[in-house]
Amino acid sequence: MAGEEVTSEAASGAASRAAQAFYFSTDTFREHERVAAWRELFGRTLLNIDIAPRSKERFHATATISRSAALSIIRATTAPADQSNRGLIANDDISFGCVLSGRWFTSQRGRAEEVLAGDGVLLSHGDVGTVSFLEASDFVAFGLPRSAVAPLVPDIDALFARRVPGSNPALRMLLHYLEFIADEGLNAAPELQAALANHVGDLLALSLGATRDATELARRRGLVDARLRAIKEDVRKSYHRADLSVHTVAARHGVSARYVQRIFDESGSTFTQYLTEQRLAAAHNVLRRPTAAALPISTIAFDCGFSDVSHFNRLFRRRYGCTPSDVRRTNDAAV
């Protein structure tokens, strides 16, 4: 995700803008300023926290932060450290953190949990709490209003500082969805930003143990959208495989092929159309590269997942209004 590198002044103004993305690294500060800078920028962005390094070795931390009016997401790395909000926050928001690598120890409301890679944990902004990064950690966390999640779970107060295991299917789906939002979602129109925040709340509720009514709501709202995004991401990464089909993708995601077809239909497309578009776009990009000038068009077609060159040529002409050879000649002339 592209973002601007920020100073404390830029960070303090982030909350006033509807959608914001920026990057922070302690490497831009002198060594004796790094902990204070991390505390100020990280705290102002997501949590008001105190930070104390756990070792005398050089402190290092980075963060890529996305913010909208309804949702804040941070992807960060940090050296071993202890952090505490010490009851400094007066609002009623909540945070949920997912450990991507490393090991945490969390404490709040008299509960304490060890949180391992793949796990998640819910924390309250309004209560004293601590998170100890016992070793260098990579993590993603987000903040939401408590009101966005509390009605969807039986007793949210009983869930703070409780480990959500990485084996939880809804948590894995939530992580996939956060990746999508961090990459492109928060740059969307305000109404879509609000929908994305609702979907995150739905998936979080499912991860925590939603009520039956909330589970049904999430299945109709956040879960379907998140699963579609995850399947599309899978296709974008695997389009070059000639054996890729709705059946193989469905099996990988633990759903039926009919379900995959239905959620694509509801989005205004089909699985086949989406897969074909990814393959054609990839072939078009290769044809425009001078370094691929010597590659036979049939090789490019096969490498992009097409098994029939004549079929590829027909689809390509229908999509771009010209043949693959035309694209190559145009590119050669421009060079």
C-alpha positions as CSV (number, residue, x, y, z in Angstrom):
1,M,0.0,0.0,0.0
2,A,1.4,3.4,-0.9
3,G,1.4,5.9,1.8
4,E,3.1,9.1,2.9
5,E,5.8,9.1,5.5
6,V,4.6,11.2,8.3
7,T,5.8,13.5,11.1
8,S,4.0,14.0,14.3
9,E,2.2,17.0,12.8
10,A,0.9,15.0,9.9
11,A,-0.3,12.2,12.3
12,S,-2.1,14.6,14.5
13,G,-4.2,15.8,11.6
14,A,-5.0,12.3,10.3
15,A,-8.1,11.9,12.4
16,S,-9.7,15.0,10.9
17,R,-9.6,13.6,7.3
18,A,-12.1,11.0,6.0
19,A,-9.6,8.6,4.5
20,Q,-5.9,8.6,5.3
21,A,-2.9,6.3,4.6
22,F,0.6,6.8,5.9
23,Y,3.8,5.1,6.8
24,F,6.0,5.5,9.9
25,S,9.4,4.1,10.7
26,T,11.7,4.7,13.7
27,D,14.6,4.6,11.2
28,T,13.8,8.2,10.3
29,F,14.6,9.3,13.9
30,R,17.8,9.5,15.9
31,E,18.2,6.5,18.1
32,H,17.5,8.3,21.4
33,E,14.2,9.7,19.9
34,R,12.8,6.5,18.5
35,V,10.7,5.2,21.5
36,A,9.2,8.7,22.1
37,A,8.3,9.0,18.4
38,W,6.7,5.6,18.2
39,R,4.7,6.3,21.4
40,E,3.5,9.6,20.0
41,L,2.6,8.6,16.5
42,F,1.3,5.1,17.2
43,G,-0.6,6.3,20.2
44,R,-2.3,9.1,18.4
45,T,-3.2,6.9,15.5
46,L,-4.8,3.9,17.2
47,L,-4.3,3.8,20.9
48,N,-3.0,6.2,23.5
49,I,-0.2,4.1,24.9
50,D,3.0,4.1,26.8
51,I,5.8,2.0,25.4
52,A,8.9,0.6,27.2
53,P,11.5,-1.5,25.2
54,R,12.2,-4.9,26.7
55,S,15.9,-4.8,25.9
56,K,18.7,-2.4,25.6
57,E,19.2,-3.2,22.0
58,R,18.4,-0.6,19.4
59,F,14.6,-0.1,19.3
60,H,13.0,-0.5,15.9
61,A,9.3,-0.3,14.8
62,T,7.4,0.4,11.6
63,A,3.7,1.0,10.9
64,T,1.5,1.4,7.8
65,I,-1.7,2.9,8.9
66,S,-5.1,3.3,7.1
67,R,-7.9,5.4,8.5
68,S,-11.4,6.3,7.6
69,A,-14.2,7.9,9.6
70,A,-15.4,4.4,10.7
71,L,-12.3,2.2,10.8
72,S,-8.6,2.4,11.7
73,I,-6.2,-0.4,10.5
74,I,-2.5,-0.7,11.3
75,R,0.0,-3.2,10.0
76,A,3.2,-3.0,12.1
77,T,6.4,-4.6,13.2
78,T,8.1,-3.9,16.6
79,A,11.1,-4.9,18.6
80,P,10.3,-6.6,22.0
81,A,8.4,-4.0,24.1
82,D,5.8,-3.5,26.8
83,Q,2.9,-1.2,26.0
84,S,0.0,0.0,28.2
85,N,-2.9,2.4,27.8
86,R,-3.0,2.9,31.6
87,G,-6.6,4.0,31.3
88,L,-5.6,7.1,29.3
89,I,-8.4,6.8,26.8
90,A,-11.8,8.1,27.7
91,N,-13.7,6.7,24.6
92,D,-15.5,3.5,24.4
93,D,-13.8,2.1,21.3
94,I,-12.3,-1.4,21.0
95,S,-9.3,-2.8,19.3
96,F,-8.6,-6.2,17.9
97,G,-5.0,-7.4,17.2
98,C,-3.8,-10.4,15.2
99,V,-0.3,-11.7,15.7
100,L,1.3,-12.5,12.4
101,S,4.6,-13.5,13.9
102,G,6.1,-13.4,17.4
103,R,4.5,-13.9,20.8
104,W,2.4,-11.6,23.0
105,F,1.3,-11.6,26.6
106,T,-1.9,-9.5,27.1
107,S,-3.7,-8.5,30.3
108,Q,-6.9,-6.6,30.9
109,R,-9.8,-6.8,33.4
110,G,-8.0,-9.3,35.5
111,R,-7.5,-11.7,32.6
112,A,-4.1,-12.6,31.1
113,E,-3.4,-14.6,27.9
114,E,-0.5,-15.7,25.9
115,V,-1.2,-14.9,22.2
116,L,0.7,-16.8,19.6
117,A,1.3,-16.3,15.8
118,G,-2.0,-16.6,14.1
119,D,-4.1,-15.8,17.1
120,G,-6.1,-12.7,17.9
121,V,-7.2,-10.8,21.0
122,L,-9.8,-8.2,21.8
123,L,-9.0,-5.2,24.0
124,S,-11.0,-2.3,25.4
125,H,-9.8,1.3,25.0
126,G,-11.5,2.4,28.1
127,D,-9.9,-0.1,30.5
128,V,-6.4,-0.4,31.8
129,G,-4.6,-3.0,29.7
130,T,-1.1,-4.2,28.7
131,V,0.3,-5.9,25.7
132,S,3.8,-7.3,26.0
133,F,5.6,-8.1,22.7
134,L,7.8,-10.9,24.1
135,E,9.9,-11.1,20.9
136,A,10.0,-9.2,17.7
137,S,6.5,-9.1,16.3
138,D,4.6,-8.5,13.1
139,F,1.0,-7.8,13.6
140,V,-2.2,-6.2,12.2
141,A,-4.7,-4.4,14.4
142,F,-7.8,-2.3,13.9
143,G,-10.1,-0.1,16.0
144,L,-13.9,0.1,15.9
145,P,-16.6,1.7,18.0
146,R,-17.8,-0.7,20.7
147,S,-21.3,-0.1,19.4
148,A,-20.4,-1.7,16.1
149,V,-19.7,-5.1,17.7
150,A,-21.4,-5.3,21.2
151,P,-24.9,-5.9,19.8
152,L,-23.7,-8.8,17.8
153,V,-22.1,-10.9,20.5
154,P,-23.7,-12.3,23.7
155,D,-21.4,-10.6,26.3
156,I,-18.6,-8.5,24.9
157,D,-17.3,-7.6,28.4
158,A,-16.4,-11.3,28.9
159,L,-14.3,-11.4,25.7
160,F,-11.7,-8.7,26.4
161,A,-8.2,-10.2,26.7
162,R,-9.4,-13.6,25.6
163,R,-7.3,-15.4,23.0
164,V,-9.1,-16.1,19.7
165,P,-7.2,-19.1,18.3
166,G,-5.7,-19.0,14.8
167,S,-7.7,-22.1,13.9
168,N,-10.9,-20.0,14.0
169,P,-12.2,-19.9,10.3
170,A,-13.8,-16.5,10.8
171,L,-10.6,-15.1,12.1
172,R,-8.7,-16.3,9.0
173,M,-11.4,-14.8,6.8
174,L,-11.1,-11.5,8.8
175,L,-7.4,-11.4,8.2
176,H,-7.9,-11.9,4.4
177,Y,-10.4,-9.1,4.4
178,L,-8.2,-6.7,6.3
179,E,-5.5,-7.3,3.7
180,F,-7.9,-6.2,1.0
181,I,-9.0,-3.1,2.9
182,A,-5.5,-2.1,3.6
183,D,-4.5,-2.4,0.0
184,E,-7.5,-0.6,-1.6
185,G,-10.7,-0.5,0.4
186,L,-10.3,2.7,2.4
187,N,-9.7,4.7,-0.7
188,A,-13.3,4.0,-1.8
189,A,-16.3,6.3,-1.6
190,P,-17.5,7.1,1.9
191,E,-20.6,4.9,1.6
192,L,-18.4,2.0,0.7
193,Q,-16.0,2.7,3.5
194,A,-19.0,2.5,5.9
195,A,-20.0,-0.9,4.4
196,L,-16.4,-2.2,4.7
197,A,-16.4,-1.2,8.4
198,N,-19.7,-3.0,8.9
199,H,-18.2,-6.1,7.3
200,V,-15.2,-6.0,9.6
201,G,-17.5,-5.7,12.5
202,D,-19.5,-8.7,11.2
203,L,-16.4,-10.9,10.8
204,L,-15.1,-9.9,14.2
205,A,-18.4,-10.9,15.8
206,L,-18.2,-14.2,14.0
207,S,-14.6,-14.7,15.3
208,L,-15.7,-13.9,18.9
209,G,-18.9,-16.0,18.8
210,A,-21.8,-14.0,17.4
211,T,-25.4,-14.5,18.4
212,R,-27.6,-16.5,16.1
213,D,-29.3,-13.5,14.6
214,A,-25.9,-11.7,14.2
215,T,-24.5,-14.8,12.5
216,E,-27.2,-14.7,10.0
217,L,-26.7,-11.0,9.4
218,A,-23.0,-11.6,8.9
219,R,-23.6,-14.4,6.5
220,R,-25.8,-12.1,4.4
221,R,-23.5,-9.1,4.7
222,G,-19.8,-9.3,5.7
223,L,-19.0,-13.0,5.3
224,V,-20.2,-13.2,1.7
225,D,-18.2,-10.0,0.7
226,A,-15.1,-11.2,2.5
227,R,-15.3,-14.7,0.9
228,L,-15.7,-13.2,-2.5
229,R,-12.7,-11.0,-1.9
230,A,-10.6,-13.9,-0.8
231,I,-11.6,-16.1,-3.8
232,K,-10.8,-13.2,-6.2
233,E,-7.4,-12.8,-4.5
234,D,-6.9,-16.6,-4.9
235,V,-7.7,-16.3,-8.7
236,R,-5.4,-13.3,-9.1
237,K,-2.5,-15.4,-7.7
238,S,-3.4,-18.6,-9.5
239,Y,-4.8,-17.5,-12.9
240,H,-1.7,-19.0,-14.7
241,R,-2.7,-22.5,-13.8
242,A,-4.4,-24.2,-16.7
243,D,-6.3,-26.5,-14.3
244,L,-7.8,-23.7,-12.3
245,S,-11.5,-24.0,-12.2
246,V,-14.5,-23.1,-10.0
247,H,-14.3,-26.6,-8.5
248,T,-10.6,-26.4,-7.5
249,V,-11.0,-22.9,-6.0
250,A,-14.2,-23.9,-4.2
251,A,-12.4,-26.9,-2.7
252,R,-9.6,-24.7,-1.5
253,H,-12.0,-22.4,0.3
254,G,-14.1,-25.2,1.8
255,V,-17.3,-24.2,-0.1
256,S,-19.3,-25.7,-3.0
257,A,-18.7,-24.7,-6.6
258,R,-22.4,-23.7,-6.7
259,Y,-21.8,-21.3,-3.8
260,V,-18.8,-19.7,-5.6
261,Q,-20.9,-19.3,-8.8
262,R,-23.7,-17.7,-6.8
263,I,-21.7,-15.1,-5.0
264,F,-20.0,-14.1,-8.3
265,D,-23.5,-13.9,-9.9
266,E,-24.7,-11.6,-7.1
267,S,-21.7,-9.4,-7.7
268,G,-22.7,-8.9,-11.4
269,S,-20.1,-11.2,-12.9
270,T,-19.3,-14.9,-13.2
271,F,-16.3,-16.9,-12.0
272,T,-15.4,-17.7,-15.6
273,Q,-15.6,-14.1,-16.7
274,Y,-13.4,-13.0,-13.7
275,L,-10.8,-15.7,-14.4
276,T,-10.7,-14.9,-18.1
277,E,-10.2,-11.2,-17.4
278,Q,-7.3,-11.9,-15.1
279,R,-5.6,-14.1,-17.8
280,L,-6.2,-11.6,-20.6
281,A,-4.9,-8.7,-18.6
282,A,-1.8,-10.7,-17.7
283,A,-1.2,-11.6,-21.4
284,H,-1.7,-8.0,-22.4
285,N,0.9,-6.8,-19.9
286,V,3.4,-9.4,-21.1
287,L,2.9,-8.5,-24.8
288,R,3.7,-4.9,-24.0
289,R,7.0,-5.7,-22.4
290,P,10.1,-5.3,-24.7
291,T,11.8,-8.1,-22.8
292,A,9.1,-10.5,-24.1
293,A,9.4,-9.6,-27.7
294,A,11.0,-12.9,-28.6
295,L,8.4,-15.0,-26.9
296,P,5.9,-16.8,-29.1
297,I,2.4,-15.7,-28.6
298,S,1.4,-19.3,-28.0
299,T,3.9,-19.5,-25.1
300,I,2.5,-16.3,-23.5
301,A,-1.1,-17.7,-23.9
302,F,-0.1,-21.0,-22.2
303,D,1.9,-19.2,-19.5
304,C,-1.2,-17.2,-18.6
305,G,-3.4,-20.3,-18.2
306,F,-5.0,-20.6,-21.7
307,S,-4.9,-24.1,-23.1
308,D,-6.1,-23.2,-26.7
309,V,-4.3,-20.5,-28.7
310,S,-7.2,-20.0,-31.1
311,H,-9.6,-19.5,-28.2
312,F,-7.1,-17.1,-26.6
313,N,-6.9,-15.0,-29.8
314,R,-10.7,-14.8,-30.1
315,L,-11.1,-13.7,-26.5
316,F,-8.2,-11.2,-26.7
317,R,-9.6,-9.6,-29.8
318,R,-13.1,-9.4,-28.3
319,R,-11.7,-7.8,-25.1
320,Y,-9.1,-5.3,-26.6
321,G,-10.4,-4.8,-30.1
322,C,-7.1,-6.0,-31.6
323,T,-5.0,-9.1,-31.9
324,P,-2.1,-10.0,-29.7
325,S,0.2,-9.4,-32.6
326,D,-1.2,-5.9,-33.0
327,V,-0.3,-5.1,-29.4
328,R,3.2,-6.4,-29.9
329,R,3.7,-4.4,-33.1
330,T,2.3,-1.2,-31.5
331,N,4.7,-1.6,-28.6
332,D,7.6,-2.3,-31.0
333,A,6.8,0.9,-33.0
334,A,6.7,3.0,-29.8
335,V,10.1,1.7,-28.8
